[in-house]
Amino acid sequence: MQQGQGSVNIACPLFLMATSNDAPLTFESALTELEALVATMETGQLPLKESLASYKRGAELLAFCQTALKDAQMQVDVLEKGVLKAFKPENSPDA
């Protein structure tokens, strides 16, 4: 017996987002959606068309997350070079 589309959507409401072209609002929302897509795909219960749509959406979410992490790393690098320096107390011999 083949599982219908409705039962897949009920089991994972976030699957509806898999066919969306909307960009995620935050890194956290993208990661949550990506984790849900992976979990759904790992069940092996999605029809081929839905699997391909989920894979495409997952690739988009992955790219979004990678870009967000790269941007965050660049911000940390700027802070480390300009603001964050090793703390030396005033009374230390090195001060």
Secondary structure per residue as TSV (DSSP state, phi and psi in degrees):
chain	resnum	aa	ss	phi	psi
A	1	M	-	360.0	131.1
A	2	Q	-	-90.2	139.5
A	3	Q	-	-80.1	135.5
A	4	G	-	-81.7	165.7
A	5	Q	H	-63.7	-38.3
A	6	G	H	-60.6	-38.2
A	7	S	H	-69.4	-29.7
A	8	V	H	-68.4	-43.5
A	9	N	H	-66.9	-35.0
A	10	I	H	-68.6	-39.5
A	11	A	H	-68.4	-30.1
A	12	C	-	-143.6	87.8
A	13	P	G	-57.8	-26.1
A	14	L	G	-69.4	-12.4
A	15	F	G	-60.5	-31.1
A	16	L	G	-57.9	-28.9
A	17	M	G	-72.9	-18.1
A	18	A	G	-66.7	-25.1
A	19	T	G	-96.3	1.6
A	20	S	-	-83.0	145.6
A	21	N	-	-99.8	8.5
A	22	D	-	-69.5	136.2
A	23	A	-	-75.5	141.3
A	24	P	-	-65.4	152.1
A	25	L	S	-80.5	-32.3
A	26	T	S	-139.9	164.6
A	27	F	H	-58.7	-43.9
A	28	E	H	-63.3	-41.5
A	29	S	H	-68.2	-36.3
A	30	A	H	-65.1	-43.3
A	31	L	H	-65.7	-40.7
A	32	T	H	-62.4	-45.0
A	33	E	H	-65.5	-40.8
A	34	L	H	-63.1	-43.4
A	35	E	H	-61.8	-40.0
A	36	A	H	-66.0	-40.6
A	37	L	H	-62.7	-44.8
A	38	V	H	-62.2	-45.1
A	39	A	H	-60.9	-42.3
A	40	T	H	-65.8	-43.7
A	41	M	H	-67.1	-33.8
A	42	E	H	-67.1	-19.1
A	43	T	T	-70.0	-24.0
A	44	G	T	73.9	14.6
A	45	Q	-	-96.9	-6.1
A	46	L	S	-79.4	139.9
A	47	P	-	-63.4	160.4
A	48	L	H	-54.3	-47.6
A	49	K	H	-60.0	-42.8
A	50	E	H	-70.8	-33.7
A	51	S	H	-63.5	-43.1
A	52	L	H	-65.5	-41.0
A	53	A	H	-64.1	-40.2
A	54	S	H	-66.4	-40.6
A	55	Y	H	-62.1	-44.2
A	56	K	H	-62.1	-46.7
A	57	R	H	-63.5	-40.0
A	58	G	H	-60.8	-41.0
A	59	A	H	-63.6	-38.9
A	60	E	H	-65.1	-43.8
A	61	L	H	-65.6	-39.8
A	62	L	H	-60.9	-45.6
A	63	A	H	-61.9	-41.4
A	64	F	H	-60.6	-46.5
A	65	C	H	-64.9	-42.5
A	66	Q	H	-62.3	-40.9
A	67	T	H	-65.3	-43.1
A	68	A	H	-62.3	-41.8
A	69	L	H	-67.5	-38.9
A	70	K	H	-64.4	-41.8
A	71	D	H	-63.0	-42.7
A	72	A	H	-63.2	-41.3
A	73	Q	H	-63.4	-39.6
A	74	M	H	-64.3	-38.8
A	75	Q	H	-65.0	-40.9
A	76	V	H	-63.5	-42.8
A	77	D	H	-59.4	-43.1
A	78	V	H	-63.4	-43.7
A	79	L	H	-63.8	-41.9
A	80	E	H	-64.1	-36.1
A	81	K	H	-78.5	-34.5
A	82	G	H	-101.6	-33.5
A	83	V	T	-119.7	-47.6
A	84	L	-	-80.8	115.5
A	85	K	-	-133.0	159.6
A	86	A	-	-59.4	133.8
A	87	F	-	-79.7	129.0
A	88	K	-	-126.9	115.8
A	89	P	-	-60.3	150.7
A	90	E	T	-60.5	-33.9
A	91	N	T	-89.3	6.8
A	92	S	S	-77.5	153.4
A	93	P	T	-62.8	-24.2
A	94	D	T	-82.8	-10.6
A	95	A	-	-76.4	360.0
